[in-house]
């Protein structure tokens, strides 16, 4: 598999798409209080909103009643006025009351409308604030869950997935889901609540006009369903291309020195532009899709309004429908079409959230190749006896084995040197000991226990590792040395630094152990970073020590100091060393010579030099040959 590929796509599980979104919504049970408050505030605000058209109808009624009373009472002569009053089914006294009360009732209703608006605004604020609080809490839960899952997945998962894609799922995908919870989910609840209650009111007001509205709604819902089905894969592709864009950016920032050293700025810029262009084109495709949806929905709403106006004309002319009733019906009709318009926005959020929820649960549902048994043994103390018993290992359990039937035994306190060309299996051996990967066949035991029977924490807490590629974290030098033991005292940290020949250069900095190391230790030299990494491992006082060419980035004077300290500290500890230095090989209790995943020779330096032509060739050509020029130039 070439670098940058994500490997075969995982099989789709049953809970995907809308099912994954439903599952994500289920996480709201951890935020019942804020969700309940937001939902309650939404219901109150919606009910108050539905009261306003009725109040407007009352205002129109008061105005028309007052105007009619004023007209009837102003008719002259007296007998004509009396005849008009009787014909209207009123009395002079009732008309006087209507004329006098109209202004006061109108004012009272206006005050109630304003109070209702303020009341609704207050509850709308509570709804929005609580919805935001809930969504942020949900995002907090998902980001923590993703990080926790990523930190526990086996190394084979990272071999198959790009760092950029994992970062996007913990950031952009979670944010898409959060936006839907904050705006789309409650918006959908409010839309359907408004739709259902408004339809009931419309039927109570005028069943004839309501039937015209009902005839339009199915077409609208069909359009939303079609756009939802179309848009979800579009948004999934947006996130995939954003992941690719982020991967290119992350690789170039991390490898900026290599890019500049090989004068690849233009080529990498073109690669980034290509990823940006692909992301841009997909975003435009999504934009074109939804730019068609919203005008279509509003056109249907306008057509519905015209149909209602045509259907209402005859009842109004016949006096079966008053102006106030029609005005209220029109306002309720607006309340019906407003959520329909909002559903277009909600469909967009829904499609994005569905695609993102699927990608999030692909991580949360990922199964680690390295699993801890339910009844795994917690090992408090470790002597350090290590045995490989007919170990064979294949990456992803397929293809050619990287290790083939490897067997050897190491007694506690012994030092093992691993030699061999690139690809011979040296690094694989040291990766198998702390269970970064699990063996495909055979087993590895420590103190007689199959390491698969031990808890991962207890196994790895007894193993100190210094890898060839040094990784430091943002923070101070002290923070990095005490990374495995944050509770270590300053004296213990300093002793570990002295043992790794790091104390002198640390104290040369103005801030000493409180010196910030920068991102990935950018403020330190390669040798300085490696000595801090060695101090970090030594502070754990491990039973087993793994050194992957740990002195490769230091000069011979520094190496001599480190080696002297390591020789002392390795006493009583089992040590596995991948080294290119003669001193390490000569002092090793056991040397394993590997070739193409197999042990082709094993023994001490003197025995192998006398009886193994392969070792003699490696020793003379790789170790002595490499040491000679350096010695001459020292």
Protein Blocks (a to p, Z undefined) as FASTA:
>chain_A
ZZhiabjaddddfbgcjlmmmmmmmmmmmmmmmmmmmmmmmmmmmmmmmmmmmmmmmmmm
mmmmmmmmmmmmmpccfklmmmmmmmnopafklmmmmmmmmmmmmmmmmmmmmmmmmmmm
mmmmmmmmmmmmmmmmmmmmmmmmmmmmmmmpcfklmmmpcfklmmmmmmmmmmmmmmmm
mmmmmmmmmmmmmmmmmmmmmmmmommlmmmmmmmmmmmmmmmmmmmmmmmmmmmmmmmm
mmmmmmmmmmmmmmmmmmmmnopmmmmmmmmmmmmmmmmmmmmmmmmmmmmmmmmmmmmm
mmmmmmmmmmmmmmmmnopacfklmmmmmmmmmmmmmmmmmmmmmmmmmmmmmmmmmmmm
mmmmpccfbdcdfklccdfbafhpacdehiacdehhiajdfbghiacdddehiacddedd
ehilmmmmmmmmnomaccfbdcddeehiafklpcfklmmmmpccddfbdcddeddfklmm
mmmmmmbcfklmmmmmmmnopmmmmmmpmnlmmlcebjhhlmpcfklmmmmmmmmmmmno
pabdcdehkllmccfklmmmmmmmmmmmmgopacddddfbfklmmmpmbdcddeehiafb
gcdfklmmmmmmklmmmmmmmmmmmmmmmmmmZZ
